[in-house]
Amino acid sequence: MVDTLTQSGRTTSNTRANEPAQAISPCTMGWIMAVNDKALGHAQVQIDWYRMQSKRCRIWARGLRGGIIVMTGVAGVIPMLEQAKVTWWGAGPIESIWSSILVGVAAILLGLDKYFGHATAWMRFMRASQQLGASKCQFERDWDIQYAHWGCELPSGESMENWLVRVRSFYTEVDKIVGHETEQWIAEFSNVVNQLNQQSPDRH
């Protein structure tokens, strides 16, 4: 009887030793999904902001650049119209002074575009938005592969830790793209301010 109990205990012990490690609870999978959603949401906020600002800068850049083209073009035509004795729809002859006025307006528009940096900001925002979108898509593809690898089984602690490292690297990628764009803006704005200071009439 004793031998039977002993053998039964050994059998139970060996069976437990051969069992795989218990997977983490189902709530952990929900927590991982929440972590993913938070990371993707962080990236999407940046993407939406850059897209909105890119659209705004595109409108201003096209408007200012278009105005510059129209002003300089008309200014170049006015002297020829004056020589041809063309009148302002019966209001008198066209005078060449208007050519100088239009050139001055074009210079103002160019200065505004250069100071506020609408054209360069448009390109920066577009590039940052595309980079963030590409990083977000890559993260989603990596998650699909990881989720398929886990299949119906819950992830082990080591596997979950490896994925959290991937999430952290995704946060780093997003912050790096935003930081690089901000550094470019600071450099461009500082350059414009320095140029304006050098051109200031009060500078000795």
C-alpha positions in Angstrom: 0.0 0.0 0.0 2.8 2.3 0.9 4.6 1.5 -2.3 1.5 2.2 -4.3 1.1 5.7 -2.7 4.8 6.4 -3.3 4.6 5.5 -6.9 1.5 7.6 -7.3 3.2 10.6 -5.8 6.2 10.2 -8.1 3.9 9.9 -11.1 2.1 13.1 -10.1 5.4 14.9 -9.5 6.8 13.9 -12.9 3.6 14.9 -14.7 3.8 18.4 -13.2 7.4 18.8 -14.1 6.7 18.0 -17.7 3.8 20.5 -17.9 4.6 23.7 -19.7 4.8 27.0 -17.8 1.5 28.5 -17.1 0.7 31.4 -19.5 -0.3 34.7 -18.1 -4.0 35.5 -17.5 -6.4 36.5 -20.3 -6.6 40.0 -18.9 -2.9 40.5 -19.8 -3.8 40.3 -23.5 -6.3 43.0 -23.1 -3.7 45.1 -21.3 -1.3 44.6 -24.2 -4.0 45.7 -26.7 -4.5 48.8 -24.5 -0.8 49.5 -24.6 -0.8 49.2 -28.4 -3.8 51.5 -28.8 -2.2 54.1 -26.6 1.0 54.0 -28.7 -1.0 54.2 -31.9 -3.1 57.0 -30.6 0.1 58.9 -29.6 1.3 58.6 -33.2 -2.1 59.5 -34.7 -2.3 62.7 -32.7 1.0 63.8 -34.2 0.0 62.7 -37.7 -3.3 64.6 -37.5 -1.6 67.7 -36.2 1.0 67.7 -39.0 -1.6 67.1 -41.7 -3.7 70.0 -40.4 -0.7 72.3 -40.3 0.5 71.2 -43.6 -2.9 72.0 -45.2 -2.8 75.5 -43.6 0.7 76.2 -44.7 -0.1 74.9 -48.2 -2.9 77.5 -48.6 -0.7 80.3 -47.4 2.3 79.3 -49.4 0.4 78.9 -52.6 -1.4 82.2 -52.0 1.7 84.2 -51.3 3.8 82.6 -54.1 0.9 83.0 -56.5 0.6 86.7 -55.5 4.4 87.2 -56.0 4.2 85.6 -59.5 1.2 87.8 -60.5 2.6 91.0 -59.1 6.0 90.6 -60.7 4.5 89.5 -64.0 2.1 92.5 -64.2 4.9 94.8 -63.1 7.0 93.6 -66.1 4.1 94.2 -68.5 3.2 97.8 -67.4 6.2 99.6 -69.0 5.2 98.0 -72.4 1.6 99.0 -71.8 2.7 102.5 -71.1 4.6 102.7 -74.4 1.6 101.3 -76.2 -0.4 104.2 -74.6 -2.9 101.8 -73.1 -5.4 103.4 -70.7 -7.1 102.2 -67.6 -10.5 101.5 -69.2 -10.9 105.2 -70.0 -9.5 106.4 -66.6 -6.3 107.7 -68.0 -3.0 106.3 -69.3 -1.1 103.6 -67.5 1.9 105.1 -65.6 5.2 103.2 -65.0 5.0 104.1 -61.3 2.5 101.2 -60.9 5.3 98.8 -62.0 7.4 99.9 -59.0 4.4 99.6 -56.7 3.6 96.1 -57.8 7.3 95.1 -57.4 7.2 96.5 -53.8 4.0 94.5 -53.0 5.7 91.4 -54.4 8.7 92.1 -52.1 6.4 92.4 -49.1 4.7 89.1 -50.0 8.1 87.4 -50.3 9.2 88.8 -47.0 6.1 87.5 -45.3 6.5 84.1 -46.8 10.2 84.0 -45.8 9.5 85.3 -42.2 6.6 83.0 -41.4 8.1 80.2 -43.5 4.9 78.9 -44.9 6.6 77.2 -47.9 9.3 75.5 -46.0 6.9 74.6 -43.2 4.6 73.0 -45.7 7.4 70.7 -46.9 8.6 69.9 -43.3 5.1 69.0 -42.2 4.4 66.8 -45.2 7.7 65.0 -44.7 7.1 64.5 -41.0 3.5 63.3 -41.6 4.7 60.8 -44.1 7.5 59.5 -41.8 5.1 59.2 -38.9 2.5 57.4 -41.1 5.2 54.9 -42.4 6.3 54.2 -38.8 2.7 53.7 -37.7 2.1 51.3 -40.5 5.3 49.3 -39.8 4.2 49.0 -36.1 0.8 47.7 -37.1 2.4 45.1 -39.4 4.8 44.0 -36.7 1.8 43.6 -34.3 -0.1 41.5 -36.9 2.9 39.2 -37.2 3.4 39.0 -33.5 -0.3 38.3 -32.9 -0.3 35.6 -35.6 2.8 34.1 -34.0 1.0 33.8 -30.6 -2.1 32.3 -32.3 -4.7 31.1 -29.8 -2.2 30.8 -27.0 -1.6 33.5 -24.5 1.9 35.1 -24.6 4.5 34.1 -22.2 6.2 36.6 -19.9 9.3 36.7 -22.1 7.4 37.1 -25.3 5.3 39.9 -23.8 8.5 41.7 -22.6 9.9 41.5 -26.1 6.8 43.1 -27.5 6.9 45.9 -24.9 10.4 46.7 -26.1 9.0 47.1 -29.6 6.3 49.4 -28.3 8.9 51.5 -26.5 11.0 51.7 -29.7 7.9 52.9 -31.6 7.4 55.7 -29.1 11.1 56.6 -29.6 10.6 56.7 -33.4 7.6 59.0 -33.1 9.3 61.4 -30.7 12.5 61.4 -32.8 10.6 62.4 -35.9 8.8 65.2 -34.1 12.0 66.3 -32.4 13.9 66.4 -35.7 11.2 68.5 -37.3 11.2 70.9 -34.4 15.0 71.3 -34.6 14.6 72.2 -38.3 12.1 74.8 -37.5 14.3 76.4 -34.9 17.2 76.5 -37.2 15.2 78.0 -40.1 13.6 80.6 -37.8 16.9 81.6 -36.2 18.4 82.0 -39.7 15.6 84.3 -40.8 15.8 86.4 -37.6 19.6 86.7 -38.0 19.1 87.9 -41.6 16.5 90.5 -40.6 18.8 91.7 -37.9 21.7 92.1 -40.4 19.4 94.0 -42.8 18.0 96.3 -40.0 18.8 100.0 -40.6 19.4 100.5 -36.9 22.3 97.9 -37.0 25.7 99.6 -36.9 
